[in-house]
């Protein structure tokens, strides 16, 4: 991976235990932060630390795969004529 690609890569910056967003929600909750050079992503997810970590690894791998080819689910789609 070149220097330019490394700067763009997303990585999990932090995972920390937090309270449930709604007092009625049960289980363990974790707040996470995914970051790259431009776009931090923050969120919360329920589950064990192991399951949240596994989810985030898959999420980050997906983000990095899409950014490596310049694809975005939300970007404008064009077709060649």
PAPADO-726840 format. One line per 5 residues: for each residue x negated, y, z of N, C-alpha, C, O. Coordinates in steps of 0.001 Angstrom, whole numbers, plus 524288, in hexadecimal, padded with zeros to 5 digits. Example, Ala and Ser with C-alpha at 12.3 -4.5 7.8 and 13.67 -1.06 7.14 Angstrom:
<atoms>
7CC7A/7E9C6/81E78/7CFF4/7EE6C/81E78/7CC70/7F31C/81E78/7C864/7F309/82111 | 7CDCE/7F736/81BA8/7CA9A/7FBDC/81BE4/7CD9C/8001E/81EBE/7CB9F/80472/81F67
</atoms>
This chain:
<atoms>
7FCA2/7FB5F/80000/80000/80000/80000/7FC80/804D0/80000/7F8FE/8053F/80342 | 7FD68/80867/7FC69/7FA48/80D1E/7FC08/7FBA6/8111E/80026/7FF81/81095/802FA | 7F86B/81524/80070/7F93C/8193D/80456/7FE8A/81BE8/803AA/80138/81CF9/80783 | 80011/81CFC/7FECC/80509/81F98/7FDBF/809A2/81C3B/7FF86/80D57/81E41/801D3 | 80972/81720/7FE7D/80DA7/813A3/8000E/80E03/81338/805F8/81251/81310/8081C
80988/8130A/808AB/80974/812A7/80E5C/80C22/81756/810D2/80EF3/816BF/814AC | 80B4F/81BFC/80EAB/80DAE/820B7/810D2/8139C/82095/8104C/81659/822E6/81380 | 815A6/81DEA/80C4F/81B42/81DAB/80B64/81DE9/81960/80E8D/822A7/81987/80F54 | 81AEA/81592/8105F/81D23/810E5/812C8/82037/8122B/817BB/81E91/81550/81AF9 | 824B8/80FA3/81833/827D3/8100B/81CF6/825AF/80C2E/820F6/823BC/80806/81F8A
8260A/80D8B/825EA/82486/809FD/82A1C/827E6/80B2C/82EDE/829F5/80F7A/82F74 | 82869/80748/83239/82B58/80805/83713/827D2/80B16/83AC2/82396/8094E/83C30 | 82999/80FA6/83C41/82692/8130A/83FB1/827AD/811D8/84574/82428/81202/848B9 | 82CAF/8109E/846A7/82DF8/80F6E/84C14/832FF/80C45/84C75/83677/80CA4/84924 | 83347/80926/8509B/83801/80651/85219/8383C/806B5/85809/8348A/80539/85ABB
83C94/808B7/85A0E/83D08/80918/85FC3/84296/807E6/86179/8465B/80933/85EC9 | 84302/80572/865E7/8481C/8040D/86803/84B1C/8090F/8693F/848DB/80CE5/86B14 | 8503C/808FA/86839/8537F/80D92/86932/858CF/80BCB/86B33/859E0/8071D/86B7F | 85C0F/80F77/86C8A/8615C/80E37/86E46/864E1/80D95/86981/863BC/80F93/86548 | 8691A/80AD0/86A46/86CE2/809FF/8660F/86F4D/80F36/8647C/8700F/812A0/867C9
87084/80FD6/85F71/872D4/814C5/85DAB/87837/815BB/86013/879C8/81A36/860D9 | 87AFD/8118F/8613C/88020/811E8/863AC/87FCE/80ECB/868C0/87E0B/80A52/868B6 | 88178/81114/86D19/88115/80E49/8721B/8839E/808DF/8720B/88224/80583/87527 | 8875F/807F7/86E98/889F0/802E7/86E45/886DE/7FED0/86B3E/8881A/7FA2C/86B7C | 882D0/80089/86859/87FA3/7FCE9/86549/87C24/7F9BE/868E7/8799B/7FBDC/86C65
87C0C/7F4A7/86801/878E0/7F140/86B4D/873F4/7EF9A/8686C/87373/7F060/863B4 | 87065/7ED5B/86B4D/86B93/7EB5C/868FC/8671F/7EF3F/8695E/867AD/7F38B/86B75 | 862B7/7ED99/8674A/85E0D/7F0E1/86746/85E16/7F45E/8626D/85FC3/7F2B8/85E3B | 85C41/7F91E/86309/85BFB/7FCD9/85EB8/85680/7FF1B/85E75/853EF/7FFF7/8626E | 854CA/8000A/859A2/84F91/80230/858C3/84FE1/806C4/854FC/852AF/806A0/85115
84CEF/80ACC/85641/84C50/80F5B/852D5/8473C/80E85/84FD8/8434C/80CED/85219 | 8475B/80F9A/84ABE/842A1/80EE1/847A0/8419A/813A2/8443F/8450B/816D4/84336 | 83CC2/813F6/84297/83B23/81813/83EF9/8378B/81594/83AEE/8339D/81320/83C39 | 83903/81648/83607/835E4/8148C/8318E/833EA/81989/82F04/836DB/81D4B/82E69 | 82EFD/81996/82D8A/82CE2/81E6A/82B58/82932/81D49/826C9/826E3/81917/82658
828C6/8212E/8237B/824B0/8216C/81F88/822F5/82717/81F63/8244C/82A18/822E5 | 82013/82897/81B7D/81E02/82DED/81B47/82249/83216/81ABB/82168/8369C/81C1A | 826F0/8309B/818BA/82AEE/8348B/817A9/83018/833D5/81A79/83295/837B5/81BDB | 831CB/82F0A/81B5C/8373C/82E2B/81CD9/837E8/82A94/82192/83805/825D0/820ED | 83859/82CB4/8263B/83958/82948/82AB1/83F01/82752/82AA5/84292/82A10/828F2
83FB5/8229C/82C85/844E7/82046/82CF8/8457F/81EA0/832A7/84244/81BB4/834B0 | 84996/82079/83535/84A8B/81F02/83A9E/84FCD/81C5A/83B05/85373/81DAB/8382D | 85032/8189B/83E8D/85521/815EA/83F37/85539/812D4/8443C/85171/812C1/84734 | 859AA/81042/84525/85A27/80CBA/84992/85C7C/807A6/8479A/85F5B/8078A/843BF | 85B2F/80372/84A54/85D13/7FE4F/848BB/85D8C/7FAE4/84D97/85A62/7FB37/85132
8618B/7F7A5/84D96/86239/7F411/851F5/85FA2/7EEDC/850C0/85ED5/7ED73/84C39 | 85E5A/7EC11/854E1/85C00/7E6E8/85455/85753/7E664/857E5/855FF/7E9F5/85AD6 | 854E1/7E1EA/85794/8501E/7E110/85AA0/84BB2/7E42D/85816/84C10/7E5B8/8538C | 84793/7E511/85B08/84311/7E7C8/858D6/840F8/7E4B8/85424/83F5F/7E70D/85041 | 840FA/7DF92/8547C/83F16/7DC4B/85034/8426D/7DCFC/84B49/84052/7DD80/846FF
847A4/7DCFE/84BE2/84B07/7DD7C/84748/84ABE/7E2F9/844EA/84AE8/7E38C/84024 | 84A51/7E6FA/8482E/849DC/7EC57/84634/844A6/7ED02/84360/8446A/7EF71/83F3C | 84080/7EADB/8459A/83B59/7EB2E/84323/83B5A/7E86B/83DDA/83920/7EA60/83A11 | 83DD4/7E3EA/83D9F/83E36/7E0FA/838B9/84149/7E416/834A4/83FB4/7E466/8301C | 845AE/7E660/83647/848DD/7E9A1/832CD/8459B/7EE31/830AA/845C4/7EF51/82BFE
842AF/7F0CA/83412/83F9E/7F555/8326B/83B3C/7F3CB/82EAF/83A05/7F6B6/82B0F | 838DE/7EF46/82F86/834CC/7ED7E/82BED/83714/7ECC3/82675/834C5/7EE73/82297 | 83B94/7EA43/8262D/83E19/7E96D/8211D/83FB0/7EEA9/81EA2/83F07/7EF6E/819EE | 841C0/7F22E/821C5/84368/7F75B/81FF4/83EBF/7FA5C/81DB3/83F18/7FC90/81970 | 83A65/7FA70/82094/835B7/7FD3C/81EE0/83380/7FAC1/819E8/831ED/7FD88/81650
8335E/7F591/819B3/8317D/7F2EC/814F3/834D0/7F479/8103D/832C0/7F56F/80C01 | 839F5/7F4B6/81100/83D87/7F637/80CD0/83C82/7FBDC/80B1B/83C30/7FCF7/80670 | 83C00/7FF61/80ED9/83AEC/804DE/80D8A/835D8/8055F/80A7C/83599/80837/8069D | 831CF/802A1/80C36/82CC2/802F9/80992/82CEF/80095/80420/82A66/8028E/8008B | 82FE0/7FC62/80374/8306B/7FA03/7FE45/83315/7FDC2/7FA80/83161/7FE6D/7F60E
83749/80032/7FC59/83A24/803D1/7F8ED/836F4/808B0/7F7B9/83714/80AA2/7F354 | 8341B/80AAE/7FB95/8311F/80F75/7FA97/82C66/80E5C/7F71E/82A8F/811DC/7F462 | 82A69/80987/7F731/825ED/80825/7F3E3/82755/8085B/7EE1A/82402/80994/7EAD9 | 82C3C/8072D/7ECCD/82DE1/8074C/7E753/83119/80C28/7E610/832E4/80CD5/7E1A7 | 831CF/80F7A/7E9E6/834BB/8144B/7E907/83A91/81389/7E8C2/83D57/816F0/7E6CC
83C84/80F23/7EAAE/84222/80E0E/7EA77/844CF/80FE0/7EF6D/84296/80FA1/7F3AF | 84991/811B1/7EED4/84CAE/81353/7F347/85250/811BF/7F25D/8546A/8126C/7EE17 | 854B2/80FAD/7F65A/85A38/80E4B/7F60B/85D88/8132B/7F539/861AB/812F0/7F2C8 | 85BB5/81792/7F743/85EC9/81C57/7F72F/85D42/82010/7F2D6/85FCC/82414/7F21B | 85938/81ED5/7EFFC/8576B/8224C/7EBDE/85AE0/8220E/7E711/85E22/81E8E/7E68D
85A29/825CE/7E389/85D15/82605/7DEB5/85B75/8217E/7DB38/856D0/8208E/7DA69 | 85F45/81EB9/7D930/85E3D/81A4F/7D5C5/85EE8/81C09/7D018/862D7/81E65/7CEA6 | 85B0D/81AD2/7CCFE/85B56/81C36/7C774/85A3D/81758/7C43E/857A8/813B4/7C608 | 85C33/8175B/7BF97/85B36/81315/7BBF1/85891/81550/7B723/859A5/819B6/7B584 | 8551A/81238/7B4E4/85280/813EB/7B022/85623/81322/7AB8B/858F9/80F42/7AB4E
85611/816C8/7A7E9/8595A/81662/7A33F/85629/814EB/79E94/85844/81467/79A49
</atoms>
